[in-house]
């Protein structure tokens, strides 16, 4: 049976989705847009553009979800004219009816949210000249790829909801996907997550989070 998904408004005026089975929101209720902008764009995408200035960016996202992270990344790829190949996995894609209700295009002055959600799964699709989307309907445990990535957005549900995704073996797998100097960003800064990342051989950095979130994490593959 498909999970019940509903749309709610967050404190910064952007929508998020709520998973009815877990009763967990896809983004912070204090502000979906400001969380994604801080954690994934400011701490992930912009530094990756700087570190790998001469290369197209291969980016892996754990959890396509609402498509907000992808849309923000597409917007910056187009603005800066930097090619991004965006690979994202999800086991339960958001139904199109709910995705079409999200207000991200109005909020961000973009027009591509529908194209991101309507793009077929399990193949690469050029959404714009600078952004190619490759959505895979598969779990992280089963996902394998020949790509190596400069950047990973780790946006799974919390360790209390999906503890199996925050363990050492999962971060070891992700570290194997990263190129040397590659980055992994996530909203969760719990001590157990930091320990798992370090045990996987990653260097962990704490950074200030968005409003109502003191710390978030960025990990680096040395």
Secondary structure, DSSP 8 states (H G I E B T S, - for coil): ----EEEEE-TTS-EEEEETTTTEESS-TT-HHHHHIIIIIIIIIHHHHHHTTTS-EEEEEE--TTSHHHHHHHHHHHHHT--EEEEEE-SS---HHHHTT--HHHHHT---HHHHHHS-TTSEEEEETTEEEEEE-S-TTT---S--EEEEEE--S-TTT-GGGGSHHHHHHHHHHEEEEEEEEES---HHHHHHHHHTT-EEEEEE-STT--EEEEEE--
